[in-house]
């Protein structure tokens, strides 16, 4: 009997990979493994209903959709997602539409995270025969710096501690998960913006066919369409603010004021079905691996929703990690070169997206800082975006994530 076993528990099971976390990163890794015939199990502390209903990101970059398609994971997305080719900045009382589709021939896909998770979960379990254990408790990872790692958890039905031995662990359990804390080596670099965003989900159609960025002296406002009937809004607020400080009438008054521009329709008012405050911060864990433990998604890095990059980075990690694990476990020579270079390959894109988020944050929030210098430089950046083809091309490349190399 190992020290991890309960006296009455069955013999510990063994799989090639344990994936901790059933979000977009974890389920993408699981699907890649199962497609290649690799045995794995996904452990998730929440219920299936919770992860399929969790409202988070909704903007997916075109390269990520193509990568999902190559792995047989984009069928519903391609038939149901909206395609966006422009965004609109509102500042100094004017509307400035940035048509990145015309400039680059590229676009964004709008596909809410609950729909993507539902698709990935159904493919993993129903089509590819993968195993997910939901609602597990007290997940722990063990011996990650040896060639015999394992993961244990409390079974919600029996209350016993179960043990799964494996060759590798994919840590995809988010910012508050156990795997990030279990990483033995490395450092965490963190940046706090010192601002909050009131995140809102409204039962109301969007007032425009594209994403809106309202640059206002009283704070940023944003509109992100999610569907013809539901719209995501953001309002800049003090960090740590109480959502109850923002009743219905105040929310809509501020959205109308901060998104106002000549000739622009007002936001369509509707019932607020979600209201929470996000304190804007970023972090990066470097390196993203230790021994047999590899982090992906928010377990490894968090990028504030300023540039809508979080889910795209999680998918990028998952593609690289899933493919690297398959190469290591399925090839006769056990090629571990991709696993050895996994962290470095991920972090090049991570840091680029973090830098863009910082740049865009100053554009969004500079005019509300109460400092004339920051207001002036933020507005100069915006004017240059619409006056310089070179500046427009550089912005489009970062906004769409289309750089040839990172």
Phi and psi in degrees as a GROMACS rama.xvg file:
@    title "Ramachandran Plot"
@    xaxis  label "Phi"
@    yaxis  label "Psi"
@TYPE xy
-79.7922  160.633  UNK-2
-61.1517  -18.1997  UNK-3
-86.1795  -11.8557  UNK-4
-90.6726  143.305  UNK-5
-76.8401  145.438  UNK-6
-54.1786  -30.6255  UNK-7
-102.087  8.24173  UNK-8
-83.2782  154.011  UNK-9
-71.3075  171.668  UNK-10
-59.1966  142.194  UNK-11
-63.6783  144.579  UNK-12
-88.5404  168.683  UNK-13
-137.053  134.591  UNK-14
-136.304  168.513  UNK-15
-72.1608  -41.4613  UNK-16
-137.421  133.089  UNK-17
-104.141  125.036  UNK-18
-103.533  120.489  UNK-19
-99.7992  111.217  UNK-20
113.013  128.438  UNK-21
-113.267  42.7124  UNK-22
-89.9902  -166.755  UNK-23
-56.5042  -41.1349  UNK-24
-67.6054  -50.5922  UNK-25
-62.7662  -42.6142  UNK-26
-71.6391  -31.2889  UNK-27
-67.848  -44.7699  UNK-28
-58.1537  -47.1654  UNK-29
-59.2019  -41.8141  UNK-30
-65.3604  -40.4346  UNK-31
-62.8259  -42.8536  UNK-32
-63.9212  -46.6689  UNK-33
-67.0755  -35.0316  UNK-34
-60.8913  -31.8976  UNK-35
-89.7793  1.30724  UNK-36
81.3703  16.6355  UNK-37
-83.6922  131.995  UNK-38
-78.5095  134.976  UNK-39
-155.971  166.861  UNK-40
-139.893  140.024  UNK-41
-105.29  128.715  UNK-42
-109.42  132.647  UNK-43
-137.939  130.108  UNK-44
-79.6672  -17.6222  UNK-45
-95.5504  171.79  UNK-46
-81.6008  162.642  UNK-47
-60.843  -41.2328  UNK-48
-62.2322  -37.8192  UNK-49
-66.5134  -49.1764  UNK-50
-69.6079  -27.1397  UNK-51
-80.4747  -12.1602  UNK-52
-112.083  -3.1027  UNK-53
-69.3219  117.92  UNK-54
-85.7208  115.395  UNK-55
-136.347  -119.943  UNK-56
-73.357  167.305  UNK-57
-149.733  -6.44491  UNK-58
-101.748  121.631  UNK-59
-121.11  128.531  UNK-60
-73.8154  153.192  UNK-61
-60.9805  -39.8569  UNK-62
-60.6815  -36.5002  UNK-63
-68.7399  -38.2285  UNK-64
-65.6916  -40.7733  UNK-65
-63.4674  -38.4014  UNK-66
-67.1494  -37.9768  UNK-67
-62.9903  -41.8391  UNK-68
-62.3261  -41.7541  UNK-69
-60.9512  -25.6076  UNK-70
-101.69  12.2241  UNK-71
72.4457  30.935  UNK-72
-122.361  15.2023  UNK-73
-123.775  17.1348  UNK-74
-58.3336  -56.4568  UNK-75
-66.5325  -39.1847  UNK-76
-58.598  -48.0738  UNK-77
-66.0209  -28.7774  UNK-78
-88.882  -19.9123  UNK-79
-116.301  -20.9364  UNK-80
-73.2768  149.953  UNK-81
-83.2552  149.866  UNK-82
-111.915  126.403  UNK-83
-111.636  136.849  UNK-84
-123.282  5.63037  UNK-85
-155.294  159.144  UNK-86
-135.274  166.47  UNK-87
-133.329  128.79  UNK-88
-99.4787  136.642  UNK-89
-120.784  116.745  UNK-90
-156.22  152.376  UNK-91
52.6071  33.7854  UNK-92
75.4628  8.27316  UNK-93
-116.862  160.821  UNK-94
-106.542  128.065  UNK-95
-127.26  108.218  UNK-96
-87.9323  130.146  UNK-97
-108.326  104.124  UNK-98
-92.586  81.7879  UNK-99
-70.8853  -22.8141  UNK-100
-64.6211  -44.2552  UNK-101
-65.2197  -35.6646  UNK-102
-73.0708  -37.7079  UNK-103
-120.062  -17.7316  UNK-104
77.8053  7.88529  UNK-105
-110.035  165.946  UNK-106
-148.726  172.332  UNK-107
-104.027  155.136  UNK-108
-106.686  136.73  UNK-109
-106.12  110.822  UNK-110
-149.397  103.783  UNK-111
-55.2447  143.353  UNK-112
-53.5336  -41.1237  UNK-113
-57.0172  -35.141  UNK-114
-70.7487  -41.003  UNK-115
-65.4246  -44.2467  UNK-116
-61.1799  -42.5441  UNK-117
-60.5722  -43.1793  UNK-118
-62.2302  -47.4965  UNK-119
-65.3065  -39.1202  UNK-120
-67.3418  -43.6894  UNK-121
-63.4181  -41.6341  UNK-122
-65.0727  -43.2428  UNK-123
-65.0599  -45.9293  UNK-124
-86.2699  -48.4654  UNK-125
-84.0332  -30.6615  UNK-126
-101.119  -45.4069  UNK-127
-99.8508  2.58406  UNK-128
70.5813  27.1856  UNK-129
-79.5377  157.977  UNK-130
-108.644  130.188  UNK-131
-125.075  133.706  UNK-132
-113.458  112.794  UNK-133
-92.4762  161.267  UNK-134
61.2309  26.5146  UNK-135
-74.828  160.02  UNK-136
-125.899  152.829  UNK-137
49.6259  56.5436  UNK-138
-70.5551  135.597  UNK-139
-134.761  143.339  UNK-140
-109.644  146.035  UNK-141
-133.877  143.821  UNK-142
54.2818  43.1302  UNK-143
-69.9567  -21.9658  UNK-144
-95.7716  18.946  UNK-145
-118.66  176.629  UNK-146
-89.2524  12.4266  UNK-147
-132.57  62.1911  UNK-148
-72.4736  165  UNK-149
-155.227  164.668  UNK-150
-130.714  134.619  UNK-151
-123.33  158.452  UNK-152
-159.617  161.024  UNK-153
-89.6821  123.833  UNK-154
-70.6716  128.281  UNK-155
-66.4836  -20.6979  UNK-156
-89.9037  -47.5162  UNK-157
-91.8399  -21.9415  UNK-158
77.8621  0.866798  UNK-159
-85.7411  153.41  UNK-160
-83.4083  119.494  UNK-161
-101.017  150.047  UNK-162
-124.42  133.093  UNK-163
-121.699  114.541  UNK-164
-85.9292  149.808  UNK-165
-156.781  174.781  UNK-166
-91.1023  -35.3563  UNK-167
-143.98  154.233  UNK-168
-122.06  128.316  UNK-169
-102.221  112.233  UNK-170
-89.69  100.373  UNK-171
-125.232  33.6096  UNK-172
-102.425  21.3959  UNK-173
80.6286  -175.237  UNK-174
-65.1078  -31.2889  UNK-175
-103.546  10.9514  UNK-176
-78.2778  173.39  UNK-177
-80.6386  -28.6372  UNK-178
-69.6391  -36.7384  UNK-179
-59.9267  -40.0177  UNK-180
-70.9386  -23.7251  UNK-181
-86.0551  -8.43098  UNK-182
-64.7439  120.213  UNK-183
-75.4463  -34.3496  UNK-184
-116.429  168.352  UNK-185
101.144  -177.143  UNK-186
-138.349  162.434  UNK-187
-116.745  118.255  UNK-188
-94.1095  130.069  UNK-189
-129.267  145.241  UNK-190
-134.928  128.661  UNK-191
-109.312  130.332  UNK-192
-82.2621  -18.6642  UNK-193
76.2291  20.334  UNK-194
-136.711  164.554  UNK-195
-121.567  158.411  UNK-196
-121.847  127.834  UNK-197
-80.2264  112.451  UNK-198
-94.4062  125.143  UNK-199
-127.696  143.352  UNK-200
-123.899  123.309  UNK-201
-118.434  138.482  UNK-202
-79.7115  77.8005  UNK-203
-160.59  143.26  UNK-204
-70.0293  152.098  UNK-205
-66.7321  152.781  UNK-206
-87.671  -3.41776  UNK-207
-145.102  161.439  UNK-208
-85.0545  8.16657  UNK-209
-145.705  174.861  UNK-210
-68.1463  138.976  UNK-211
-116.072  137.358  UNK-212
-121.102  111.139  UNK-213
-96.5815  114.064  UNK-214
-99.6198  111.553  UNK-215
-138.626  148.256  UNK-216
-64.7492  -19.8739  UNK-217
-97.1963  3.61307  UNK-218
129.54  154.097  UNK-219
-67.9792  149.561  UNK-220
-137.894  142.349  UNK-221
-136.55  146.396  UNK-222
-122.356  124.991  UNK-223
-124.626  104.076  UNK-224
-58.9334  139.178  UNK-225
-114.193  -33.6071  UNK-226
-163.677  173.799  UNK-227
-61.4575  -18.4347  UNK-228
-111.93  -12.9174  UNK-229
-131.334  137.564  UNK-230
-132.364  136.93  UNK-231
-92.4446  131.916  UNK-232
-124.203  153.169  UNK-233
-131.132  143.096  UNK-234
-132.029  126.377  UNK-235
-63.4741  137.552  UNK-236
-149.318  171.973  UNK-237
-65.0027  145.752  UNK-238
-62.3339  141.011  UNK-239
76.9758  7.66072  UNK-240
-61.284  152.725  UNK-241
-89.6018  124.712  UNK-242
-55.8951  -26.794  UNK-243
-68.5472  -13.1324  UNK-244
-74.0652  -4.06444  UNK-245
-121.773  76.2402  UNK-246
-67.545  168.221  UNK-247
-49.6782  -51.7455  UNK-248
-65.1362  -38.0317  UNK-249
-67.0462  -41.9031  UNK-250
-56.7597  -51.5557  UNK-251
-71.2889  -31.5321  UNK-252
-64.4676  -42.2065  UNK-253
-69.4223  -39.6031  UNK-254
-62.812  -42.9816  UNK-255
-62.3935  -41.1052  UNK-256
-71.4416  -46.253  UNK-257
-77.565  -20.993  UNK-258
-100.849  8.72754  UNK-259
-70.1709  141.946  UNK-260
-162.264  157.109  UNK-261
-57.435  124.368  UNK-262
77.5476  3.98197  UNK-263
-89.507  134.745  UNK-264
-69.34  148.531  UNK-265
-74.0602  155.453  UNK-266
-56.4101  143.062  UNK-267
-81.9388  119.014  UNK-268
-74.8288  142.071  UNK-269
-158.997  175.894  UNK-270
-66.9671  135.446  UNK-271
-87.4848  115.985  UNK-272
-101.621  -6.91931  UNK-273
-149.51  139.989  UNK-274
-153.368  110.309  UNK-275
-148.481  158.188  UNK-276
-104.486  129.598  UNK-277
-108.235  124.081  UNK-278
-84.3292  120.567  UNK-279
-74.0169  115.883  UNK-280
-154.66  161.215  UNK-281
-127.764  155.89  UNK-282
-150.917  157.683  UNK-283
-139.328  125.683  UNK-284
-92.2443  126.912  UNK-285
-139.398  120.941  UNK-286
-75.4518  171.688  UNK-287
-94.0496  16.7823  UNK-288
-150.645  152.532  UNK-289
-151.112  118.179  UNK-290
59.6153  -120.465  UNK-291
-97.9281  9.29964  UNK-292
-105.689  127.545  UNK-293
-126.767  126.075  UNK-294
-92.3055  150.06  UNK-295
-146.776  148.895  UNK-296
70.5952  -147.301  UNK-297
-65.3226  -16.0618  UNK-298
-65.2094  -26.6766  UNK-299
-103.916  -27.771  UNK-300
-162.695  144.765  UNK-301
-124.646  126.25  UNK-302
-116.887  125.364  UNK-303
-55.0753  152.869  UNK-304
-70.6693  14.4987  UNK-305
-56.3719  -40.171  UNK-306
-116.341  10.9478  UNK-307
55.178  49.3038  UNK-308
-108.12  -13.751  UNK-309
-58.8093  -52.1665  UNK-310
-67.1669  -32.1173  UNK-311
-66.2722  -40.8416  UNK-312
-65.6897  -39.0797  UNK-313
-61.5859  -42.3255  UNK-314
-67.1613  -40.0093  UNK-315
-59.7599  -46.858  UNK-316
-55.812  -46.5722  UNK-317
-64.021  -39.9117  UNK-318
-60.7628  -47.9907  UNK-319
-65.6335  -43.6186  UNK-320
-69.6918  -45.6175  UNK-321
-59.6666  -46.4824  UNK-322
-64.9106  -39.3051  UNK-323
-66.5824  -39.4254  UNK-324
-65.8536  -40.3704  UNK-325
-62.3727  -44.1947  UNK-326
-60.9515  -38.6796  UNK-327
-71.6604  -38.9421  UNK-328
-93.6969  -23.333  UNK-329
-105.579  -26.5993  UNK-330
-78.1195  146.357  UNK-331
-61.1991  -34.193  UNK-332
-85.4851  0.746879  UNK-333
53.8751  51.6735  UNK-334
-61.134  115.223  UNK-335
-109.392  15.1806  UNK-336
-65.8841  -39.5933  UNK-337
-68.1566  -38.7923  UNK-338
-64.5001  -40.0125  UNK-339
-64.5424  -32.4103  UNK-340
-98.5237  7.47855  UNK-341
-58.4482  -52.3701  UNK-342
-60.4353  -48.0954  UNK-343
-61.4301  -42.8896  UNK-344
-63.2189  -40.2739  UNK-345
-67.2117  -45.2655  UNK-346
-67.3961  -25.3975  UNK-347
-60.7765  -45.1528  UNK-348
-72.3452  -39.0552  UNK-349
-55.8921  -50.3523  UNK-350
-67.864  -34.7419  UNK-351
-63.463  -43.4676  UNK-352
-67.9744  -35.5756  UNK-353
-64.0615  -42.7012  UNK-354
-62.8938  -41.5078  UNK-355
-64.3978  -39.3538  UNK-356
-60.8327  -41.8406  UNK-357
-62.7445  -44.8103  UNK-358
-60.1248  -46.6975  UNK-359
-69.0305  -32.4479  UNK-360
-59.8639  -39.8735  UNK-361
-67.3656  -33.8207  UNK-362
-65.6354  -46.7267  UNK-363
-65.7023  -45.7461  UNK-364
-106.457  -14.6011  UNK-365
-55.4036  -46.5112  UNK-366
-64.9583  -16.4704  UNK-367
-97.1318  3.80257  UNK-368
-78.8333  -10.9723  UNK-369
75.9377  16.5894  UNK-370
-119.852  114.86  UNK-371
-54.7193  -35.0476  UNK-372
-64.4722  -45.852  UNK-373
-67.0863  -35.1367  UNK-374
-62.1342  -46.5923  UNK-375
-62.6413  -43.2498  UNK-376
-72.0552  -35.0893  UNK-377
-63.6407  -44.5734  UNK-378
-69.1389  -31.2413  UNK-379
-63.619  -40.077  UNK-380
-61.7846  -43.0697  UNK-381
-65.1006  -44.7011  UNK-382
-62.6726  -40.3459  UNK-383
-63.4258  -34.6409  UNK-384
-58.8903  -34.0053  UNK-385
-101.037  -0.899773  UNK-386
-110.261  -22.1146  UNK-387
-117.066  117.329  UNK-388
-59.1869  -33.4426  UNK-389
-67.0142  -44.6193  UNK-390
-63.8628  -39.1382  UNK-391
-63.8179  -42.0928  UNK-392
-66.0508  -40.9122  UNK-393
-64.0495  -42.5987  UNK-394
-63.1057  -45.0912  UNK-395
-60.7116  -40.7634  UNK-396
-60.6196  -43.8527  UNK-397
-73.7568  -39.1469  UNK-398
-63.8198  -34.5711  UNK-399
-95.9118  -11.5859  UNK-400
67.7396  40.6135  UNK-401
-107.451  12.6082  UNK-402
-57.1491  141.379  UNK-403
-67.2337  -32.4721  UNK-404
-138.424  147.828  UNK-405
